[in-house]
Amino acid sequence: MDVNAAVAAAAAIAGLCTGVIAMLAFRWSERDQARPTRSSQRADLHAALPPGVDTVLSVLRSSAVVLDESDSVVKASSAAYALGLVRGGKLAVEPMLHMARDTRRDGEIRQVELDLPRRGTGRGEALAVSARVAPLGSRLVLLLVEDLTEARRIEAVRRDFVANVSHELKTPVGALSLLSEAVMDAADDPAAVTRFAGRMQIEATRLTNLVQELIDLSRVQNDDPLQDAEPVRVDELVAEAIDRSRHAASTKQITMAAGGAADLYLWGNRGQLAAALGNLVENAVNYSPARTRVGIAARRVAAPGGDLIEIAVTDQGIGISEKDRERIFERFYRVDPARSRATGGTGLGLAIVKHVAASHGGEVTVWSSEGQGSTFTLRLPEAGAVRDRPAGGTGGRGHSRTGDDHRTAGAAMAAGFAGAATTTTDPNTEIPAPEVLP
């Protein structure tokens, strides 16, 4: 009897435990089912957006962020993450967050321009943005952010350019005005009139050159040179550049010599290429002392994307300091303003060279040493159709660009050019492109 009672009690306790466990398991299951998953949360968030908004935001160029009542990010474009606007599911820019809260409170559209620290750089560079906040329905707020950094940079360049042009035009125009008054006052002095008229002619020529180079610079910046591209023979470009500066060189007794590999062709706009090389040769002559040499040589060099043509212009001039070398390709920048006025330089020649090289898929570089001279090197893609044909001409050999090799190449070229105003080389003779003429 006692045994049966014990068994019955044990069975009752076991049943009670089983019931409790079953009830707990049932409640736990209900809780898991009620708990939202990541996918369900994402679906709920998208369901909270008005119809069509998700699609519109995905095609906007602006960075877009949608916030809910708790300032959590409901939707954000990839551009918003790239700019660092959203981090950890929250809007990371405090001024924008305050704007969103104010708009949620009163329903007014707000817009502000901000400078944000640029992500990934330790140089303190600012990212200029325009932020616009508007209500989206009754619960959500839409934030659109536009990156203005490039637009501001272009605007700053435009302002500087207009200021520089105004200054450069004002100088010769003012000089012409003063000289014309001097001519009127000296009407009874024929010698003075002749002297002032000569000065007026110089200033008029300077003004003409400035206007023409402004036109040339505008053309190379806006036009696509490859629309009128053609194979251009390099030795013809070199000969044209030498002819352009022959008078100035002969006045200073400067020897100009051409050499390098023969039968080389470029692909591009002939007029722009001739202007770029002509500017380099003209600068070399203008900045060289009397009775020195200016060398122009071309060669073919191998490159991963296809062979390049290097055209190097070397002088024995005053050289360029390191601080000036960083800026010489800027518009209107002059290493020696006094010398530029004496030679009629406008400060636009090298800027034109840089733009021509870039628009043709190449580059221009400079090597210089004060008191020894400078070498400007144009590197441009070779004309592919001409390069692939069987040709009897030989190509230039590549060499290292260390300082010692620069001197070796220049010495070889100087030896080949000595004693001739313009040397016509044997097509089968290779002369290395110069880096420095000793």
C-alpha positions as a Markdown table, in Angstrom:
| # | Residue | x | y | z |
|---|---|---|---|---|
| 1 | Met | 0.0 | 0.0 | 0.0 |
| 2 | Asp | 2.8 | 2.4 | 0.9 |
| 3 | Val | 4.7 | 1.4 | -2.3 |
| 4 | Asn | 1.7 | 2.1 | -4.5 |
| 5 | Ala | 1.2 | 5.5 | -2.8 |
| 6 | Ala | 4.9 | 6.4 | -3.4 |
| 7 | Val | 4.7 | 5.4 | -7.1 |
| 8 | Ala | 1.5 | 7.5 | -7.5 |
| 9 | Ala | 3.2 | 10.5 | -5.9 |
| 10 | Ala | 6.3 | 10.2 | -8.0 |
| 11 | Ala | 4.1 | 10.0 | -11.2 |
| 12 | Ala | 2.2 | 13.1 | -10.1 |
| 13 | Ile | 5.4 | 15.0 | -9.6 |
| 14 | Ala | 6.8 | 13.9 | -12.9 |
| 15 | Gly | 3.6 | 14.9 | -14.7 |
| 16 | Leu | 3.6 | 18.3 | -13.0 |
| 17 | Cys | 7.2 | 18.9 | -14.1 |
| 18 | Thr | 6.4 | 17.9 | -17.7 |
| 19 | Gly | 3.5 | 20.3 | -17.8 |
| 20 | Val | 5.6 | 23.2 | -16.4 |
| 21 | Ile | 8.3 | 22.5 | -19.0 |
| 22 | Ala | 5.8 | 22.3 | -21.8 |
| 23 | Met | 4.2 | 25.6 | -20.8 |
| 24 | Leu | 7.6 | 27.3 | -20.6 |
| 25 | Ala | 8.6 | 25.9 | -24.0 |
| 26 | Phe | 5.3 | 27.2 | -25.4 |
| 27 | Arg | 5.8 | 30.7 | -24.0 |
| 28 | Trp | 9.4 | 30.8 | -25.2 |
| 29 | Ser | 8.3 | 29.8 | -28.7 |
| 30 | Glu | 5.7 | 32.6 | -28.7 |
| 31 | Arg | 8.4 | 35.1 | -27.7 |
| 32 | Asp | 10.7 | 34.0 | -30.5 |
| 33 | Gln | 7.9 | 34.3 | -33.0 |
| 34 | Ala | 7.0 | 37.8 | -31.8 |
| 35 | Arg | 10.7 | 38.9 | -31.8 |
| 36 | Pro | 11.4 | 40.7 | -35.2 |
| 37 | Thr | 14.2 | 39.3 | -37.3 |
| 38 | Arg | 16.6 | 41.4 | -39.4 |
| 39 | Ser | 14.8 | 40.6 | -42.5 |
| 40 | Ser | 11.4 | 41.4 | -41.0 |
| 41 | Gln | 12.9 | 44.7 | -39.6 |
| 42 | Arg | 14.2 | 45.5 | -43.1 |
| 43 | Ala | 10.8 | 44.7 | -44.6 |
| 44 | Asp | 9.0 | 46.9 | -42.0 |
| 45 | Leu | 11.4 | 49.8 | -42.6 |
| 46 | His | 10.8 | 49.6 | -46.4 |
| 47 | Ala | 7.1 | 49.2 | -45.8 |
| 48 | Ala | 7.2 | 52.5 | -43.8 |
| 49 | Leu | 8.5 | 54.4 | -46.9 |
| 50 | Pro | 5.7 | 55.9 | -49.1 |
| 51 | Pro | 5.2 | 54.0 | -52.4 |
| 52 | Gly | 7.9 | 54.8 | -55.0 |
| 53 | Val | 10.2 | 56.6 | -52.7 |
| 54 | Asp | 12.7 | 53.8 | -52.5 |
| 55 | Thr | 13.0 | 53.7 | -56.3 |
| 56 | Val | 13.4 | 57.4 | -56.6 |
| 57 | Leu | 16.1 | 57.6 | -54.0 |
| 58 | Ser | 18.1 | 54.8 | -55.7 |
| 59 | Val | 18.5 | 56.9 | -58.9 |
| 60 | Leu | 19.2 | 60.3 | -57.3 |
| 61 | Arg | 22.7 | 61.6 | -57.8 |
| 62 | Ser | 22.6 | 63.3 | -54.4 |
| 63 | Ser | 23.3 | 61.4 | -51.2 |
| 64 | Ala | 19.9 | 60.5 | -49.6 |
| 65 | Val | 19.1 | 59.5 | -46.0 |
| 66 | Val | 15.6 | 58.8 | -44.6 |
| 67 | Leu | 15.1 | 59.1 | -40.8 |
| 68 | Asp | 12.3 | 58.0 | -38.6 |
| 69 | Glu | 10.9 | 59.4 | -35.4 |
| 70 | Ser | 13.8 | 58.0 | -33.3 |
| 71 | Asp | 16.4 | 59.4 | -35.7 |
| 72 | Ser | 17.2 | 55.9 | -36.9 |
| 73 | Val | 18.2 | 55.5 | -40.6 |
| 74 | Val | 15.3 | 53.9 | -42.5 |
| 75 | Lys | 17.0 | 54.2 | -45.9 |
| 76 | Ala | 20.4 | 55.5 | -47.0 |
| 77 | Ser | 22.1 | 55.5 | -50.4 |
| 78 | Ser | 25.5 | 54.1 | -51.0 |
| 79 | Ala | 26.8 | 57.7 | -51.6 |
| 80 | Ala | 25.7 | 58.6 | -48.1 |
| 81 | Tyr | 27.8 | 55.9 | -46.7 |
| 82 | Ala | 30.7 | 56.8 | -48.9 |
| 83 | Leu | 30.6 | 60.4 | -47.6 |
| 84 | Gly | 30.5 | 59.2 | -44.0 |
| 85 | Leu | 27.0 | 60.6 | -43.3 |
| 86 | Val | 25.7 | 57.3 | -41.9 |
| 87 | Arg | 27.5 | 55.2 | -39.3 |
| 88 | Gly | 26.1 | 52.4 | -37.2 |
| 89 | Gly | 22.6 | 53.0 | -38.4 |
| 90 | Lys | 22.6 | 56.7 | -37.3 |
| 91 | Leu | 23.2 | 60.0 | -38.9 |
| 92 | Ala | 26.8 | 61.0 | -38.0 |
| 93 | Val | 26.7 | 64.7 | -38.8 |
| 94 | Glu | 25.3 | 66.7 | -35.8 |
| 95 | Pro | 24.2 | 69.8 | -37.7 |
| 96 | Met | 22.2 | 67.7 | -40.2 |
| 97 | Leu | 20.7 | 65.8 | -37.3 |
| 98 | His | 19.5 | 69.0 | -35.6 |
| 99 | Met | 18.0 | 70.2 | -38.9 |
| 100 | Ala | 16.1 | 66.9 | -39.3 |
| 101 | Arg | 14.7 | 67.2 | -35.8 |
| 102 | Asp | 13.6 | 70.8 | -36.4 |
| 103 | Thr | 12.0 | 69.9 | -39.7 |
| 104 | Arg | 10.2 | 66.9 | -38.0 |
| 105 | Arg | 8.9 | 69.3 | -35.4 |
| 106 | Asp | 7.6 | 72.2 | -37.6 |
| 107 | Gly | 7.4 | 70.6 | -41.1 |
| 108 | Glu | 9.6 | 73.4 | -42.7 |
| 109 | Ile | 12.1 | 72.6 | -45.5 |
| 110 | Arg | 15.6 | 73.7 | -44.5 |
| 111 | Gln | 18.9 | 74.0 | -46.4 |
| 112 | Val | 22.4 | 74.7 | -45.3 |
| 113 | Glu | 26.0 | 74.5 | -46.7 |
| 114 | Leu | 28.6 | 72.8 | -44.5 |
| 115 | Asp | 32.3 | 72.0 | -44.6 |
| 116 | Leu | 32.8 | 68.4 | -43.4 |
| 117 | Pro | 36.1 | 66.7 | -42.6 |
| 118 | Arg | 37.1 | 64.4 | -45.5 |
| 119 | Arg | 37.3 | 60.7 | -44.5 |
| 120 | Gly | 40.5 | 58.8 | -44.8 |
| 121 | Thr | 42.8 | 61.9 | -44.9 |
| 122 | Gly | 44.8 | 63.3 | -42.1 |
| 123 | Arg | 45.5 | 66.6 | -43.8 |
| 124 | Gly | 42.4 | 68.5 | -42.6 |
| 125 | Glu | 40.9 | 68.8 | -46.1 |
| 126 | Ala | 37.3 | 69.9 | -46.0 |
| 127 | Leu | 34.4 | 68.4 | -48.0 |
| 128 | Ala | 31.9 | 71.1 | -49.1 |
| 129 | Val | 28.3 | 69.9 | -49.1 |
| 130 | Ser | 24.9 | 71.4 | -49.4 |
| 131 | Ala | 22.3 | 69.7 | -47.2 |
| 132 | Arg | 18.5 | 70.0 | -47.7 |
| 133 | Val | 16.0 | 68.5 | -45.3 |
| 134 | Ala | 12.2 | 68.0 | -46.0 |
| 135 | Pro | 9.4 | 66.1 | -44.3 |
| 136 | Leu | 8.4 | 62.8 | -45.9 |
| 137 | Gly | 4.9 | 61.9 | -44.9 |
| 138 | Ser | 3.9 | 62.3 | -41.2 |
| 139 | Arg | 6.7 | 60.3 | -39.6 |
| 140 | Leu | 9.7 | 60.4 | -41.8 |
| 141 | Val | 12.3 | 63.0 | -42.7 |
| 142 | Leu | 14.3 | 63.1 | -46.0 |
| 143 | Leu | 17.9 | 64.4 | -46.1 |
| 144 | Leu | 19.5 | 65.1 | -49.5 |
| 145 | Val | 23.2 | 66.0 | -49.5 |
| 146 | Glu | 25.0 | 67.4 | -52.6 |
| 147 | Asp | 28.9 | 67.3 | -52.8 |
| 148 | Leu | 30.0 | 70.8 | -53.8 |
| 149 | Thr | 33.7 | 70.3 | -53.5 |
| 150 | Glu | 34.6 | 70.1 | -57.2 |
| 151 | Ala | 32.2 | 72.9 | -58.1 |
| 152 | Arg | 33.8 | 75.2 | -55.5 |
| 153 | Arg | 37.3 | 74.3 | -56.8 |
| 154 | Ile | 36.3 | 75.1 | -60.4 |
| 155 | Glu | 34.7 | 78.4 | -59.2 |
| 156 | Ala | 37.9 | 79.3 | -57.4 |
| 157 | Val | 40.0 | 78.5 | -60.5 |
| 158 | Arg | 37.6 | 80.6 | -62.6 |
| 159 | Arg | 37.9 | 83.6 | -60.2 |
| 160 | Asp | 41.7 | 83.4 | -60.2 |
| 161 | Phe | 41.7 | 83.1 | -64.0 |
| 162 | Val | 39.5 | 86.2 | -64.5 |
| 163 | Ala | 41.6 | 88.2 | -62.0 |
| 164 | Asn | 44.8 | 87.2 | -63.7 |
| 165 | Val | 43.4 | 88.0 | -67.2 |
| 166 | Ser | 42.2 | 91.4 | -66.0 |
| 167 | His | 45.6 | 92.2 | -64.5 |
| 168 | Glu | 47.5 | 91.0 | -67.6 |
| 169 | Leu | 45.3 | 92.9 | -70.0 |
| 170 | Lys | 45.4 | 96.0 | -67.8 |
| 171 | Thr | 49.2 | 96.3 | -68.1 |
| 172 | Pro | 49.7 | 96.7 | -71.8 |
| 173 | Val | 46.4 | 98.7 | -72.2 |
| 174 | Gly | 47.6 | 101.1 | -69.5 |
| 175 | Ala | 51.0 | 101.4 | -71.2 |
| 176 | Leu | 49.4 | 102.1 | -74.5 |
| 177 | Ser | 47.3 | 104.8 | -72.9 |
| 178 | Leu | 50.3 | 106.5 | -71.3 |
| 179 | Leu | 52.4 | 106.3 | -74.5 |
| 180 | Ser | 49.6 | 107.8 | -76.6 |
| 181 | Glu | 49.5 | 110.7 | -74.2 |
| 182 | Ala | 53.3 | 111.0 | -74.5 |
| 183 | Val | 53.1 | 111.0 | -78.3 |
| 184 | Met | 50.5 | 113.8 | -78.2 |
| 185 | Asp | 52.7 | 115.9 | -75.8 |
| 186 | Ala | 55.8 | 115.3 | -77.9 |
| 187 | Ala | 54.1 | 116.2 | -81.3 |
| 188 | Asp | 56.9 | 118.8 | -82.0 |
| 189 | Asp | 59.7 | 116.3 | -81.3 |
| 190 | Pro | 60.0 | 113.8 | -84.1 |
| 191 | Ala | 62.6 | 111.7 | -82.3 |
| 192 | Ala | 60.5 | 111.4 | -79.2 |
| 193 | Val | 57.4 | 110.5 | -81.3 |
| 194 | Thr | 59.5 | 107.8 | -83.0 |
| 195 | Arg | 60.7 | 106.5 | -79.7 |
| 196 | Phe | 57.2 | 106.4 | -78.1 |
| 197 | Ala | 55.7 | 104.8 | -81.2 |
| 198 | Gly | 58.3 | 102.0 | -81.0 |
| 199 | Arg | 57.2 | 101.4 | -77.4 |
| 200 | Met | 53.6 | 101.4 | -78.4 |
| 201 | Gln | 54.3 | 98.8 | -81.0 |
| 202 | Ile | 56.0 | 96.6 | -78.4 |
| 203 | Glu | 53.0 | 96.9 | -76.1 |
| 204 | Ala | 50.5 | 96.3 | -78.9 |
| 205 | Thr | 52.4 | 93.1 | -79.9 |
| 206 | Arg | 52.4 | 91.9 | -76.2 |
| 207 | Leu | 48.6 | 92.6 | -76.1 |
| 208 | Thr | 48.1 | 90.7 | -79.3 |
| 209 | Asn | 50.2 | 87.7 | -78.1 |
| 210 | Leu | 48.3 | 87.6 | -74.8 |
| 211 | Val | 44.9 | 87.6 | -76.6 |
| 212 | Gln | 46.0 | 84.9 | -79.0 |
| 213 | Glu | 47.3 | 82.7 | -76.3 |
| 214 | Leu | 44.1 | 83.1 | -74.3 |
| 215 | Ile | 42.2 | 81.9 | -77.4 |
| 216 | Asp | 44.6 | 79.0 | -77.8 |
| 217 | Leu | 44.3 | 78.0 | -74.2 |
| 218 | Ser | 40.5 | 78.2 | -74.4 |
| 219 | Arg | 40.6 | 76.1 | -77.6 |
| 220 | Val | 42.8 | 73.3 | -76.1 |
| 221 | Gln | 40.7 | 73.2 | -73.0 |
| 222 | Asn | 37.3 | 72.9 | -74.8 |
| 223 | Asp | 38.0 | 71.1 | -78.0 |
| 224 | Asp | 38.6 | 67.3 | -78.4 |
| 225 | Pro | 41.8 | 67.1 | -80.4 |
| 226 | Leu | 41.1 | 63.5 | -81.4 |
| 227 | Gln | 38.1 | 64.6 | -83.5 |
| 228 | Asp | 40.6 | 66.0 | -86.1 |
| 229 | Ala | 43.4 | 63.6 | -85.3 |
| 230 | Glu | 45.9 | 62.4 | -87.9 |
| 231 | Pro | 49.3 | 60.9 | -88.0 |
| 232 | Val | 51.8 | 63.7 | -87.4 |
| 233 | Arg | 55.5 | 63.3 | -88.3 |
| 234 | Val | 57.7 | 64.3 | -85.4 |
| 235 | Asp | 60.6 | 65.7 | -87.4 |
| 236 | Glu | 58.2 | 68.1 | -89.1 |
| 237 | Leu | 57.0 | 69.3 | -85.8 |
| 238 | Val | 60.6 | 69.8 | -84.6 |
| 239 | Ala | 61.5 | 71.7 | -87.8 |
| 240 | Glu | 58.5 | 73.9 | -87.5 |
| 241 | Ala | 59.3 | 74.7 | -83.8 |
| 242 | Ile | 62.9 | 75.6 | -84.8 |
| 243 | Asp | 61.8 | 77.9 | -87.6 |
| 244 | Arg | 59.5 | 79.7 | -85.2 |
| 245 | Ser | 62.4 | 80.6 | -82.9 |
| 246 | Arg | 65.1 | 80.9 | -85.4 |
| 247 | His | 65.2 | 84.7 | -85.5 |
| 248 | Ala | 65.3 | 85.1 | -81.7 |
| 249 | Ala | 68.0 | 82.4 | -81.5 |
| 250 | Ser | 70.2 | 84.0 | -84.1 |
| 251 | Thr | 69.9 | 87.4 | -82.4 |
| 252 | Lys | 71.4 | 85.8 | -79.2 |
| 253 | Gln | 73.8 | 83.6 | -81.2 |
| 254 | Ile | 72.1 | 80.5 | -79.8 |
| 255 | Thr | 72.7 | 77.2 | -81.6 |
| 256 | Met | 69.6 | 75.2 | -82.1 |
| 257 | Ala | 70.1 | 71.5 | -83.1 |
| 258 | Ala | 67.7 | 68.7 | -83.7 |
| 259 | Gly | 68.3 | 64.9 | -83.6 |
| 260 | Gly | 67.1 | 61.6 | -82.3 |
| 261 | Ala | 65.3 | 58.7 | -83.9 |
| 262 | Ala | 63.9 | 59.2 | -87.3 |
| 263 | Asp | 60.5 | 58.2 | -88.8 |
| 264 | Leu | 58.4 | 58.7 | -85.7 |
| 265 | Tyr | 54.8 | 59.6 | -85.8 |
| 266 | Leu | 52.3 | 61.0 | -83.2 |
| 267 | Trp | 48.5 | 60.7 | -83.4 |
| 268 | Gly | 46.7 | 63.9 | -82.7 |
| 269 | Asn | 45.8 | 67.5 | -83.7 |
| 270 | Arg | 48.7 | 68.8 | -85.7 |
| 271 | Gly | 48.1 | 72.4 | -84.9 |
| 272 | Gln | 48.0 | 71.8 | -81.1 |
| 273 | Leu | 51.1 | 69.6 | -81.1 |
| 274 | Ala | 53.0 | 72.2 | -83.1 |
| 275 | Ala | 52.0 | 74.9 | -80.7 |
| 276 | Ala | 53.0 | 72.9 | -77.7 |
| 277 | Leu | 56.5 | 72.0 | -79.0 |
| 278 | Gly | 56.9 | 75.5 | -80.3 |
| 279 | Asn | 56.2 | 77.0 | -76.9 |
| 280 | Leu | 58.8 | 74.7 | -75.3 |
| 281 | Val | 61.5 | 75.7 | -77.9 |
| 282 | Glu | 60.6 | 79.4 | -77.6 |
| 283 | Asn | 60.9 | 79.2 | -73.8 |
| 284 | Ala | 64.3 | 77.5 | -74.1 |
| 285 | Val | 65.6 | 80.2 | -76.4 |
| 286 | Asn | 64.2 | 83.1 | -74.3 |
| 287 | Tyr | 65.6 | 81.8 | -71.0 |
| 288 | Ser | 69.1 | 80.9 | -72.4 |
| 289 | Pro | 72.1 | 83.2 | -72.3 |
| 290 | Ala | 73.8 | 84.2 | -75.5 |
| 291 | Arg | 76.1 | 81.8 | -77.3 |
| 292 | Thr | 74.6 | 78.6 | -75.8 |
| 293 | Arg | 72.8 | 75.6 | -77.2 |
| 294 | Val | 69.2 | 74.4 | -77.4 |
| 295 | Gly | 68.7 | 70.8 | -78.3 |
| 296 | Ile | 65.5 | 69.0 | -79.5 |
| 297 | Ala | 65.5 | 65.2 | -79.8 |
| 298 | Ala | 62.9 | 62.5 | -80.1 |
| 299 | Arg | 62.8 | 58.8 | -79.4 |
| 300 | Arg | 60.5 | 55.9 | -79.0 |
| 301 | Val | 60.2 | 54.3 | -75.5 |
| 302 | Ala | 58.3 | 51.1 | -74.5 |
| 303 | Ala | 55.4 | 51.5 | -72.1 |
| 304 | Pro | 52.9 | 49.0 | -70.8 |
| 305 | Gly | 49.9 | 50.5 | -72.6 |
| 306 | Gly | 51.8 | 51.0 | -75.9 |
| 307 | Asp | 54.9 | 52.7 | -77.2 |
| 308 | Leu | 55.4 | 56.4 | -76.4 |
| 309 | Ile | 57.2 | 59.1 | -78.2 |
| 310 | Glu | 59.5 | 61.3 | -76.1 |
| 311 | Ile | 60.4 | 64.8 | -77.4 |
| 312 | Ala | 62.9 | 66.5 | -75.1 |
| 313 | Val | 63.9 | 70.2 | -75.3 |
| 314 | Thr | 67.1 | 71.0 | -73.5 |
| 315 | Asp | 68.7 | 74.3 | -72.9 |
| 316 | Gln | 71.7 | 75.7 | -71.0 |
| 317 | Gly | 69.8 | 78.5 | -69.4 |
| 318 | Ile | 69.3 | 79.9 | -65.9 |
| 319 | Gly | 67.5 | 76.8 | -64.6 |
| 320 | Ile | 64.4 | 76.6 | -62.4 |
| 321 | Ser | 64.4 | 76.4 | -58.6 |
| 322 | Glu | 62.6 | 73.5 | -56.9 |
| 323 | Lys | 59.9 | 75.7 | -55.5 |
| 324 | Asp | 59.2 | 77.2 | -59.0 |
| 325 | Arg | 59.2 | 73.8 | -60.7 |
| 326 | Glu | 56.0 | 72.9 | -58.8 |
| 327 | Arg | 54.1 | 75.9 | -60.3 |
| 328 | Ile | 55.5 | 76.6 | -63.7 |
| 329 | Phe | 52.6 | 74.9 | -65.5 |
| 330 | Glu | 50.1 | 77.2 | -63.8 |
| 331 | Arg | 48.4 | 79.8 | -65.9 |
| 332 | Phe | 50.2 | 83.3 | -65.7 |
| 333 | Tyr | 52.9 | 82.0 | -63.4 |
| 334 | Arg | 56.4 | 83.3 | -64.2 |
| 335 | Val | 59.7 | 82.3 | -62.7 |
| 336 | Asp | 61.2 | 85.7 | -63.6 |
| 337 | Pro | 58.6 | 88.3 | -64.2 |
| 338 | Ala | 61.2 | 90.9 | -65.3 |
| 339 | Arg | 62.6 | 88.5 | -68.0 |
| 340 | Ser | 59.1 | 87.7 | -69.1 |
| 341 | Arg | 58.3 | 91.3 | -69.7 |
| 342 | Ala | 61.6 | 91.7 | -71.6 |
| 343 | Thr | 60.8 | 88.7 | -73.9 |
| 344 | Gly | 57.1 | 89.4 | -74.2 |
| 345 | Gly | 56.1 | 86.3 | -72.3 |
| 346 | Thr | 52.5 | 85.9 | -71.2 |
| 347 | Gly | 52.8 | 83.1 | -68.6 |
| 348 | Leu | 50.4 | 80.9 | -70.6 |
| 349 | Gly | 52.8 | 79.0 | -72.8 |
| 350 | Leu | 53.5 | 76.1 | -70.4 |
| 351 | Ala | 49.8 | 75.9 | -69.4 |
| 352 | Ile | 49.0 | 75.4 | -73.1 |
| 353 | Val | 51.7 | 72.7 | -73.3 |
| 354 | Lys | 50.2 | 70.9 | -70.2 |
| 355 | His | 46.7 | 70.9 | -71.6 |
| 356 | Val | 47.8 | 69.7 | -75.1 |
| 357 | Ala | 49.7 | 66.8 | -73.6 |
| 358 | Ala | 46.8 | 65.8 | -71.3 |
| 359 | Ser | 44.2 | 66.0 | -74.1 |
| 360 | His | 46.4 | 63.7 | -76.2 |
| 361 | Gly | 46.8 | 61.1 | -73.5 |
| 362 | Gly | 50.3 | 62.1 | -72.5 |
| 363 | Glu | 52.2 | 64.3 | -70.1 |
| 364 | Val | 54.9 | 66.9 | -69.9 |
| 365 | Thr | 57.7 | 66.8 | -67.3 |
| 366 | Val | 60.6 | 69.0 | -66.4 |
| 367 | Trp | 64.1 | 68.4 | -65.1 |
| 368 | Ser | 66.1 | 71.5 | -64.1 |
| 369 | Ser | 69.2 | 72.5 | -62.2 |
| 370 | Glu | 69.9 | 76.2 | -61.4 |
| 371 | Gly | 72.8 | 77.5 | -63.4 |
| 372 | Gln | 72.9 | 74.4 | -65.6 |
| 373 | Gly | 69.7 | 74.4 | -67.6 |
| 374 | Ser | 66.4 | 72.6 | -68.0 |
| 375 | Thr | 64.9 | 69.8 | -70.0 |
| 376 | Phe | 61.2 | 69.7 | -70.8 |
| 377 | Thr | 60.0 | 66.3 | -72.0 |
| 378 | Leu | 56.8 | 65.7 | -73.9 |
| 379 | Arg | 55.6 | 62.0 | -73.7 |
| 380 | Leu | 52.8 | 61.2 | -76.1 |
| 381 | Pro | 51.3 | 58.0 | -77.5 |
| 382 | Glu | 52.8 | 56.9 | -80.8 |
| 383 | Ala | 50.4 | 56.7 | -83.8 |
| 384 | Gly | 49.4 | 53.0 | -83.7 |
| 385 | Ala | 48.7 | 52.4 | -87.3 |
| 386 | Val | 52.1 | 53.8 | -88.3 |
| 387 | Arg | 53.9 | 52.1 | -85.5 |
| 388 | Asp | 52.7 | 48.6 | -86.5 |
| 389 | Arg | 53.8 | 48.9 | -90.1 |
| 390 | Pro | 57.2 | 47.5 | -91.2 |
| 391 | Ala | 59.5 | 50.4 | -91.1 |
| 392 | Gly | 63.2 | 50.9 | -91.9 |
| 393 | Gly | 63.7 | 53.6 | -89.3 |
| 394 | Thr | 65.1 | 52.6 | -85.9 |
| 395 | Gly | 63.6 | 53.4 | -82.6 |
| 396 | Gly | 65.1 | 55.2 | -79.7 |
| 397 | Arg | 66.5 | 53.2 | -76.9 |
| 398 | Gly | 65.1 | 53.7 | -73.4 |
| 399 | His | 67.3 | 54.7 | -70.5 |
| 400 | Ser | 67.1 | 55.2 | -66.8 |
| 401 | Arg | 66.0 | 58.6 | -65.6 |
| 402 | Thr | 68.7 | 59.0 | -62.9 |
| 403 | Gly | 70.7 | 62.2 | -62.8 |
| 404 | Asp | 73.9 | 60.5 | -64.1 |
| 405 | Asp | 72.1 | 59.1 | -67.2 |
| 406 | His | 70.6 | 62.6 | -67.8 |
| 407 | Arg | 74.1 | 63.9 | -68.1 |
| 408 | Thr | 75.3 | 61.1 | -70.3 |
| 409 | Ala | 72.5 | 61.5 | -72.8 |
| 410 | Gly | 73.0 | 65.3 | -72.9 |
| 411 | Ala | 76.8 | 64.9 | -73.5 |
| 412 | Ala | 76.2 | 62.5 | -76.4 |
| 413 | Met | 73.7 | 64.9 | -77.9 |
| 414 | Ala | 75.9 | 68.0 | -77.4 |
| 415 | Ala | 78.8 | 66.2 | -79.1 |
| 416 | Gly | 76.6 | 65.4 | -82.1 |
| 417 | Phe | 75.2 | 68.9 | -82.4 |
| 418 | Ala | 78.4 | 70.9 | -81.8 |
| 419 | Gly | 79.2 | 73.5 | -84.5 |
| 420 | Ala | 75.9 | 73.5 | -86.4 |
| 421 | Ala | 73.0 | 76.0 | -86.1 |
| 422 | Thr | 70.6 | 73.2 | -87.2 |
| 423 | Thr | 71.9 | 69.7 | -87.8 |
| 424 | Thr | 70.2 | 67.3 | -90.1 |
| 425 | Thr | 71.1 | 63.9 | -88.8 |
| 426 | Asp | 71.4 | 60.6 | -90.7 |
| 427 | Pro | 68.1 | 58.8 | -90.5 |
| 428 | Asn | 69.9 | 55.6 | -89.5 |
| 429 | Thr | 71.8 | 57.3 | -86.7 |
| 430 | Glu | 70.4 | 57.2 | -83.2 |
| 431 | Ile | 71.0 | 60.1 | -80.8 |
| 432 | Pro | 69.7 | 59.7 | -77.3 |
| 433 | Ala | 67.0 | 62.1 | -76.2 |
| 434 | Pro | 68.7 | 64.9 | -74.1 |
| 435 | Glu | 68.1 | 65.5 | -70.4 |
| 436 | Val | 70.9 | 68.0 | -69.8 |
| 437 | Leu | 73.2 | 69.7 | -72.2 |
| 438 | Pro | 76.5 | 70.2 | -70.4 |
